[in-house]
Amino acid sequence: MRDLTNYITTTNWDDIALTMYVCVDDAYQALLARFGPVRQRGPAPAVSDSEIITGVLLCELFFEGDEHRFCHFLAQYMRHLFPRQLHRSQFNRRRRALTARIELIRRLWRDKLLPQDEDLRLIDSAPVPVCTYARSNRCRTVQGAEYCGRISAKKAKFFGFRLHATATPGQLIDEWCLAPASVHDIRVAAELLADETQLAIIGDAAYTSAEFEAELWQDAMVLLLPLRRANQHQQWEPQVRRLFIRVRLRIETTFSQLTVVFGFGLTGSRMIVQRILCQQGDYAPYRCM
C-alpha cells in the first residue's frame, strides 16, 4: 500500500477528514432528531455511523470507491483519527446498511445550498455503462434487452443504465434516479418530477412532448422548455434557442465532473451501480429516496 499511495492534496489529510466528519455528524444528528435512531435494539456499535459515512465519502472522493486501498490507507495514516478499525467486509456491510441515510444527508446539504428563490432546473441523462456492449451477454450484474441503450451524440450503443438528474444553473444536483438504458427520458422524467411544483425546466429535444408538457403544467405548474426538433412546426426564436443551449450545457458539465471524480460514466461502472443500488435488492424502481 505504501508504494501505491499517490493521493497528494494541498490540504492536510487530518483537516479534510475532521471537517468532513463534523459536517456529516451534524447532518446525521439532525436526521436522528427527525426520524429517530436506525437501530431499535441492541448496543450502539463501537464505530459510529458518522465515522462510517465519513469513511464512505473519503473512499469515494479520493480512492474511486476502492475499499481495499481505503482501509489500508486508514490503518496506516489515519489511525489516530479512526482508532477503531473495521475489516473491509465489516465496512462494506455498514456502508450498504447506511445507503438511505447517506442520501438523506445529501438532501439536507442540498437544501442548505439551494437558493430559496431558485425556480429554474436543468434536466438531462447520461449513460452509465456496466460493461462493453460486446460483453453484455456475459454480464452478471444485470441482464436483458432493456439495458441496451444508445448514445445519440456518439452514434454508439452501450449496455447498462442511464443517470437521470435535475440540476440548478449553478450545477447543484437536485433530484436523480437510475433507469435501464432503454427507458425513454420522458418516462423517467415523469417519475423524477413527480414532487416538483412551480418550476421552469430546460431540457434537450428528447423531452419534447406536447402532451407531457401540458400534463406537467396542469398538475404542478411545472413549465417544461425542451429544445425543439428540427422537423417541428413550432420553434423557439433564435436568441431564445441559443440561450437554452448555453444554459443546458451546464448540466452536461456537471455529468463530466462526476465522471472525473467518481468515474460513473466510464465503461466498467459495475461496482458503482452496485454501490448505488445495493439497498434495493433488485433494480426497480431505481430511485434512491
C-alpha positions in Angstrom: 0.0 0.0 0.0 2.8 2.4 0.8 4.1 2.2 -2.8 0.6 2.8 -4.2 -0.1 6.0 -2.1 -0.2 8.8 -4.6 -3.1 10.9 -3.2 -1.5 14.3 -2.9 -3.5 17.3 -1.7 -2.6 20.9 -0.7 -4.7 20.5 2.5 -3.6 18.3 5.4 -5.4 15.0 5.5 -6.4 15.4 9.1 -8.1 18.7 8.3 -10.0 17.1 5.4 -11.2 14.2 7.5 -12.1 16.3 10.6 -14.0 18.9 8.5 -15.9 16.1 6.7 -16.7 14.3 9.9 -18.1 17.4 11.6 -20.4 18.2 8.6 -21.5 14.6 8.5 -22.1 14.3 12.2 -24.2 17.5 12.3 -26.4 16.3 9.5 -26.7 12.8 11.0 -27.8 14.2 14.4 -30.4 16.3 12.6 -31.7 13.1 10.9 -31.8 11.3 14.3 -33.9 14.1 15.7 -36.2 13.9 12.8 -36.6 10.2 12.0 -35.3 8.6 15.2 -32.4 6.0 15.6 -31.7 3.5 12.9 -31.3 0.6 15.4 -34.3 -0.1 17.7 -32.5 -2.6 19.9 -29.0 -3.8 20.9 -26.0 -1.7 21.9 -24.6 1.0 19.8 -21.6 -0.1 17.6 -18.1 0.8 18.6 -17.6 2.6 15.3 -20.3 5.2 14.9 -22.5 5.7 11.8 -21.0 9.2 11.3 -17.5 7.6 11.1 -18.7 5.1 8.6 -20.3 7.7 6.4 -17.2 9.9 6.6 -15.2 6.9 5.5 -17.6 6.3 2.6 -17.2 9.9 1.4 -13.4 9.7 1.7 -13.3 6.4 -0.1 -15.4 7.7 -3.0 -13.7 11.0 -3.4 -10.1 10.0 -3.1 -9.9 6.2 -3.8 -12.5 5.8 -6.5 -14.6 3.6 -4.3 -11.8 1.0 -3.7 -12.5 -0.1 -0.2 -9.4 -2.3 -0.1 -7.0 0.6 -0.6 -9.0 2.9 1.6 -9.0 0.6 4.6 -5.2 0.1 4.2 -4.7 3.9 4.0 -6.9 4.4 7.1 -4.9 1.8 9.1 -1.5 3.3 8.1 -2.0 7.0 8.1 -5.2 7.9 10.0 -5.4 5.5 12.9 -5.1 8.5 15.3 -8.4 9.8 13.9 -10.1 6.4 13.5 -8.7 4.3 16.4 -11.3 1.5 16.0 -10.6 0.0 12.6 -13.1 -2.2 10.8 -12.3 -5.1 8.4 -13.2 -4.3 4.8 -16.1 -6.7 4.8 -17.5 -5.1 8.0 -17.1 -1.6 6.5 -18.9 -2.8 3.3 -21.8 -4.2 5.3 -22.2 -1.0 7.4 -21.9 1.1 4.2 -24.7 -0.8 2.5 -26.9 -0.5 5.6 -26.5 3.3 5.6 -27.2 3.9 1.9 -30.6 5.5 2.5 -29.2 7.7 5.3 -26.3 8.9 3.1 -28.9 10.0 0.5 -30.9 11.8 3.2 -27.7 13.6 4.3 -27.1 14.7 0.7 -30.6 16.1 0.6 -30.0 18.1 3.8 -26.9 19.6 2.3 -28.7 20.3 -0.9 -31.5 22.1 0.9 -28.9 24.3 2.6 -27.1 25.2 -0.6 -30.2 25.6 -2.8 -31.2 29.3 -3.1 -34.7 29.9 -1.9 -35.7 31.8 -5.0 -34.2 29.4 -7.5 -37.1 28.3 -9.7 -35.1 27.0 -12.7 -33.8 23.5 -13.3 -31.9 21.7 -16.0 -32.8 18.1 -16.8 -30.7 15.5 -18.8 -29.5 12.0 -18.7 -26.1 10.4 -19.0 -25.0 6.8 -19.8 -23.6 4.6 -17.1 -22.1 1.6 -18.9 -21.8 -1.6 -16.8 -19.6 -3.3 -19.4 -18.8 -3.1 -23.0 -21.6 -3.8 -25.4 -19.9 -6.9 -26.8 -19.8 -8.5 -23.4 -23.4 -7.7 -22.4 -24.5 -11.4 -22.8 -22.0 -12.4 -20.1 -22.7 -9.6 -17.7 -23.8 -10.9 -14.3 -24.8 -7.5 -12.8 -27.9 -7.1 -14.9 -29.3 -8.9 -17.9 -31.9 -8.2 -20.6 -32.6 -6.1 -23.6 -33.9 -3.2 -21.5 -30.3 -2.4 -20.5 -29.2 -1.9 -24.1 -29.1 1.8 -25.0 -27.7 4.2 -27.5 -25.7 7.3 -27.2 -27.0 9.6 -30.0 -24.2 12.1 -29.9 -21.6 9.3 -30.5 -23.8 7.1 -32.6 -22.8 4.2 -30.3 -24.5 1.5 -28.3 -23.9 0.8 -24.7 -25.1 -1.7 -22.0 -26.1 -0.5 -18.6 -28.1 2.3 -17.0 -28.8 6.0 -17.5 -28.4 8.5 -14.7 -31.3 11.0 -14.9 -30.9 14.2 -12.9 -32.1 17.7 -12.5 -29.7 20.4 -11.5 -29.7 24.2 -10.9 -27.9 26.6 -13.2 -25.2 26.6 -10.5 -24.6 22.9 -11.1 -26.1 21.7 -7.9 -27.9 18.3 -8.4 -31.4 18.4 -7.1 -33.2 15.1 -7.9 -31.7 12.0 -9.5 -32.5 8.4 -10.4 -31.1 5.4 -12.3 -33.1 3.6 -15.0 -32.3 0.9 -17.6 -30.6 2.3 -20.7 -33.6 1.7 -23.0 -36.2 3.6 -20.9 -37.1 6.8 -22.6 -36.2 10.1 -21.0 -39.8 11.3 -20.8 -40.9 8.2 -19.0 -38.3 8.7 -16.3 -38.9 12.5 -16.2 -42.5 11.8 -15.1 -41.1 10.0 -12.0 -38.3 12.4 -11.4 -40.5 15.5 -11.5 -43.4 13.9 -9.5 -42.8 16.0 -6.4 -41.8 19.3 -8.1 -44.0 22.3 -8.3 -43.8 25.8 -9.8 -40.6 25.3 -11.7 -39.2 26.0 -15.2 -37.2 23.2 -16.6 -34.9 23.3 -19.6 -34.1 20.0 -21.4 -32.9 18.8 -24.8 -35.1 17.6 -27.6 -35.6 14.2 -26.0 -38.1 15.7 -23.7 -40.3 17.1 -26.4 -43.9 16.0 -25.9 -46.8 18.4 -26.1 -48.9 16.0 -24.0 -46.3 15.7 -21.3 -45.7 19.4 -21.2 -49.4 20.1 -20.8 -49.7 17.5 -18.1 -46.8 18.9 -16.0 -48.2 22.5 -16.3 -51.8 21.4 -15.4 -50.9 19.2 -12.4 -48.0 21.0 -10.8 -47.4 24.3 -12.7 -44.1 23.0 -14.0 -43.1 24.6 -17.2 -41.1 22.2 -19.4 -39.0 24.1 -22.0 -37.3 21.5 -24.3 -35.3 22.3 -27.3 -37.4 21.7 -30.4 -36.6 19.2 -33.0 -35.8 20.4 -36.5 -38.9 19.0 -38.1 -41.3 20.6 -35.6 -43.6 23.4 -36.7 -43.2 25.5 -33.6 -39.7 26.6 -33.0 -38.0 28.9 -30.4 -36.7 32.3 -31.5 -33.0 32.0 -32.5 -31.9 34.1 -29.5 -34.0 32.0 -27.1 -32.7 28.8 -28.5 -29.1 30.0 -28.1 -29.8 30.9 -24.5 -31.3 27.5 -23.8 -28.4 25.7 -25.4 -25.8 27.7 -23.4 -27.6 27.2 -20.1 -28.3 23.5 -20.7 -24.6 22.8 -21.3 -24.1 23.3 -17.5 -25.7 20.0 -16.6 -23.5 18.3 -19.1 -20.6 19.8 -17.4 -21.9 18.5 -14.1 -22.0 15.0 -15.5 -18.5 15.4 -16.8 -17.3 16.5 -13.3 -19.0 13.4 -11.8 -17.2 11.2 -14.3 -13.9 12.7 -13.4 -14.4 12.4 -9.6 -16.3 9.1 -9.4 -15.8 7.5 -12.8 -19.5 6.6 -13.1 -19.7 7.3 -16.8 -16.7 5.1 -17.8 -17.1 1.6 -19.2 -17.0 -0.9 -16.4 -19.0 1.1 -13.8 -20.5 -2.2 -12.4 -19.2 -1.6 -8.9 -20.5 1.9 -8.9 -24.0 0.7 -9.9 -23.9 -2.0 -7.3 -22.9 0.5 -4.6 -25.8 2.8 -5.5 -28.4 0.1 -5.7 -27.2 -2.3 -3.1 -30.0 -1.2 -0.7 -32.9 -2.1 -3.1 -32.4 -5.8 -3.7 -33.4 -5.6 -7.3 -33.1 -2.8 -9.8 -36.5 -1.2 -9.6 -37.7 1.5 -9.1 -34.1 2.8 -9.4 -34.8 5.9 -7.4 -32.9 6.5 -4.1 -35.3 8.1 -1.6 
